């Protein structure tokens, strides 16, 4: 909840709007608490006309895909 509240209002649903939220959390045994590792919101994919063959555009913006991409980034930073 704190991680979501910390996000800027841009892109978050307002009033009667809604969106899908996905996240990946880790449990810390030492502190006996959960830590948000990655969070994503979204429900869309780009249409074929907007897709890029160069890999410089995120084609799938579904919440679970974005949360996974963020998690993979964290893992890559950890092993680098």
KOLTIMAR-128429 format. One record per atom (N, C-alpha, C): residue number from 1; residue in three letters; atom name; x, y, z. Coordinates in steps of 0.2 Angstrom, whole numbers. Example, Ala and Ser with C-alpha at 12.3 -4.5 7.8 and 13.67 -1.06 7.14 Angstrom:
REM KOLTIMAR-128429
resi; resn; name; x; y; z
1; ALA; N; 66; -28; 39
1; ALA; CA; 62; -22; 39
1; ALA; C; 66; -16; 39
2; SER; N; 64; -11; 35
2; SER; CA; 68; -5; 36
2; SER; C; 64; 0; 39
***
This chain:
REM KOLTIMAR-128429
resi; resn; name; x; y; z
1; UNK; N; 4; -6; 0
1; UNK; CA; 0; 0; 0
1; UNK; C; 4; 6; 0
2; UNK; N; 10; 6; 4
2; UNK; CA; 14; 12; 4
2; UNK; C; 17; 14; -2
3; UNK; N; 20; 8; -6
3; UNK; CA; 23; 9; -12
3; UNK; C; 18; 12; -17
4; UNK; N; 12; 10; -17
4; UNK; CA; 7; 12; -22
4; UNK; C; 6; 20; -21
5; UNK; N; 5; 21; -14
5; UNK; CA; 3; 28; -12
5; UNK; C; 9; 33; -14
6; UNK; N; 15; 30; -14
6; UNK; CA; 21; 35; -16
6; UNK; C; 22; 36; -23
7; UNK; N; 18; 33; -27
7; UNK; CA; 18; 34; -34
7; UNK; C; 15; 41; -36
8; UNK; N; 17; 44; -41
8; UNK; CA; 14; 50; -43
8; UNK; C; 7; 49; -46
9; UNK; N; 3; 54; -46
9; UNK; CA; -4; 53; -48
9; UNK; C; -5; 52; -55
10; UNK; N; 0; 54; -59
10; UNK; CA; 0; 53; -66
10; UNK; C; 0; 45; -68
11; UNK; N; -5; 43; -71
11; UNK; CA; -5; 36; -73
11; UNK; C; -9; 32; -68
12; UNK; N; -11; 35; -62
12; UNK; CA; -15; 31; -58
12; UNK; C; -22; 33; -59
13; UNK; N; -27; 28; -58
13; UNK; CA; -34; 30; -59
13; UNK; C; -36; 35; -54
14; UNK; N; -41; 39; -56
14; UNK; CA; -44; 44; -52
14; UNK; C; -52; 43; -51
15; UNK; N; -54; 44; -45
15; UNK; CA; -62; 44; -45
15; UNK; C; -65; 37; -46
16; UNK; N; -69; 37; -51
16; UNK; CA; -72; 31; -53
16; UNK; C; -68; 26; -58
17; UNK; N; -62; 28; -60
17; UNK; CA; -58; 24; -64
17; UNK; C; -55; 18; -60
18; UNK; N; -52; 13; -64
18; UNK; CA; -49; 8; -61
18; UNK; C; -43; 5; -65
19; UNK; N; -39; 2; -63
19; UNK; CA; -33; -2; -66
19; UNK; C; -31; -8; -63
20; UNK; N; -27; -12; -66
20; UNK; CA; -24; -18; -63
20; UNK; C; -18; -16; -60
21; UNK; N; -17; -19; -54
21; UNK; CA; -10; -18; -50
21; UNK; C; -7; -25; -49
22; UNK; N; -1; -25; -51
22; UNK; CA; 3; -32; -49
22; UNK; C; 9; -30; -46
23; UNK; N; 12; -34; -42
23; UNK; CA; 18; -33; -38
23; UNK; C; 22; -39; -36
24; UNK; N; 28; -38; -35
24; UNK; CA; 32; -44; -32
24; UNK; C; 35; -41; -26
25; UNK; N; 34; -46; -20
25; UNK; CA; 36; -44; -14
25; UNK; C; 41; -49; -11
26; UNK; N; 45; -47; -7
26; UNK; CA; 50; -52; -4
26; UNK; C; 49; -52; 4
27; UNK; N; 49; -58; 7
27; UNK; CA; 48; -58; 14
27; UNK; C; 55; -58; 18
28; UNK; N; 56; -53; 22
28; UNK; CA; 63; -53; 26
28; UNK; C; 62; -56; 32
29; UNK; N; 65; -62; 33
29; UNK; CA; 65; -66; 40
29; UNK; C; 68; -62; 46
30; UNK; N; 73; -58; 45
30; UNK; CA; 76; -54; 50
30; UNK; C; 71; -49; 53
31; UNK; N; 68; -46; 49
31; UNK; CA; 63; -40; 51
31; UNK; C; 56; -42; 51
32; UNK; N; 55; -49; 49
32; UNK; CA; 48; -51; 49
32; UNK; C; 43; -47; 45
33; UNK; N; 45; -45; 39
33; UNK; CA; 41; -40; 36
33; UNK; C; 41; -41; 28
34; UNK; N; 37; -39; 24
34; UNK; CA; 37; -39; 17
34; UNK; C; 40; -33; 14
35; UNK; N; 43; -34; 9
35; UNK; CA; 46; -28; 5
35; UNK; C; 44; -28; -2
36; UNK; N; 42; -22; -4
36; UNK; CA; 40; -22; -11
36; UNK; C; 46; -21; -16
37; UNK; N; 47; -26; -20
37; UNK; CA; 52; -26; -25
37; UNK; C; 51; -23; -31
38; UNK; N; 45; -24; -34
38; UNK; CA; 43; -21; -40
38; UNK; C; 35; -21; -40
39; UNK; N; 33; -15; -44
39; UNK; CA; 26; -14; -44
39; UNK; C; 24; -12; -51
40; UNK; N; 18; -14; -54
40; UNK; CA; 17; -11; -60
40; UNK; C; 9; -11; -61
41; UNK; N; 7; -6; -65
41; UNK; CA; 0; -5; -66
41; UNK; C; -1; -5; -74
42; UNK; N; -7; -7; -76
42; UNK; CA; -8; -6; -83
42; UNK; C; -12; -12; -86
43; UNK; N; -15; -11; -92
43; UNK; CA; -20; -16; -95
43; UNK; C; -19; -16; -103
44; UNK; N; -14; -13; -105
44; UNK; CA; -14; -12; -113
44; UNK; C; -8; -15; -116
45; UNK; N; -9; -16; -122
45; UNK; CA; -3; -18; -127
45; UNK; C; -3; -13; -133
46; UNK; N; 3; -12; -135
46; UNK; CA; 3; -7; -141
46; UNK; C; 0; -11; -147
47; UNK; N; -3; -7; -152
47; UNK; CA; -5; -10; -158
47; UNK; C; 1; -11; -163
48; UNK; N; -1; -15; -168
48; UNK; CA; 5; -17; -172
48; UNK; C; 8; -11; -175
49; UNK; N; 5; -6; -177
49; UNK; CA; 7; 0; -180
49; UNK; C; 12; 4; -176
50; UNK; N; 12; 3; -169
50; UNK; CA; 16; 7; -164
50; UNK; C; 22; 2; -162
51; UNK; N; 22; -4; -163
51; UNK; CA; 27; -9; -161
51; UNK; C; 34; -7; -164
52; UNK; N; 39; -8; -161
52; UNK; CA; 46; -7; -164
52; UNK; C; 50; -13; -164
53; UNK; N; 53; -14; -170
53; UNK; CA; 57; -20; -171
53; UNK; C; 64; -19; -168
54; UNK; N; 66; -13; -166
54; UNK; CA; 72; -11; -163
54; UNK; C; 73; -12; -156
55; UNK; N; 67; -14; -153
55; UNK; CA; 67; -16; -145
55; UNK; C; 67; -10; -141
56; UNK; N; 65; -4; -143
56; UNK; CA; 66; 2; -139
56; UNK; C; 59; 4; -137
57; UNK; N; 54; 0; -137
57; UNK; CA; 47; 2; -135
57; UNK; C; 44; -4; -131
58; UNK; N; 41; -3; -125
58; UNK; CA; 38; -8; -121
58; UNK; C; 31; -10; -125
59; UNK; N; 31; -15; -128
59; UNK; CA; 25; -17; -132
59; UNK; C; 19; -19; -127
60; UNK; N; 21; -23; -122
60; UNK; CA; 16; -26; -117
60; UNK; C; 16; -22; -111
61; UNK; N; 11; -18; -110
61; UNK; CA; 10; -14; -103
61; UNK; C; 5; -17; -99
62; UNK; N; 4; -23; -98
62; UNK; CA; 0; -26; -93
62; UNK; C; 3; -26; -87
63; UNK; N; 0; -25; -81
63; UNK; CA; 3; -24; -75
63; UNK; C; 8; -30; -73
64; UNK; N; 6; -36; -74
64; UNK; CA; 10; -42; -72
64; UNK; C; 16; -42; -76
65; UNK; N; 16; -40; -82
65; UNK; CA; 22; -40; -87
65; UNK; C; 27; -34; -84
66; UNK; N; 24; -28; -83
66; UNK; CA; 28; -23; -80
66; UNK; C; 31; -24; -73
67; UNK; N; 28; -28; -69
67; UNK; CA; 30; -30; -62
67; UNK; C; 36; -35; -63
68; UNK; N; 35; -39; -68
68; UNK; CA; 40; -44; -69
68; UNK; C; 47; -41; -72
69; UNK; N; 46; -36; -77
69; UNK; CA; 51; -33; -80
69; UNK; C; 55; -29; -74
70; UNK; N; 52; -26; -70
70; UNK; CA; 55; -22; -64
70; UNK; C; 59; -27; -60
71; UNK; N; 56; -33; -59
71; UNK; CA; 59; -38; -54
71; UNK; C; 65; -41; -58
72; UNK; N; 65; -42; -64
72; UNK; CA; 71; -44; -68
72; UNK; C; 76; -39; -68
73; UNK; N; 75; -33; -68
73; UNK; CA; 79; -27; -68
73; UNK; C; 83; -27; -61
74; UNK; N; 79; -28; -56
74; UNK; CA; 82; -28; -49
74; UNK; C; 87; -34; -48
75; UNK; N; 85; -40; -51
75; UNK; CA; 89; -46; -51
75; UNK; C; 96; -45; -55
76; UNK; N; 95; -42; -61
76; UNK; CA; 101; -40; -65
76; UNK; C; 106; -36; -61
77; UNK; N; 103; -31; -58
77; UNK; CA; 107; -26; -54
77; UNK; C; 110; -30; -48
78; UNK; N; 107; -35; -45
78; UNK; CA; 110; -38; -39
78; UNK; C; 116; -43; -41
79; UNK; N; 116; -45; -47
79; UNK; CA; 121; -50; -50
79; UNK; C; 126; -46; -53
80; UNK; N; 125; -40; -55
80; UNK; CA; 130; -36; -59
80; UNK; C; 136; -34; -55
***
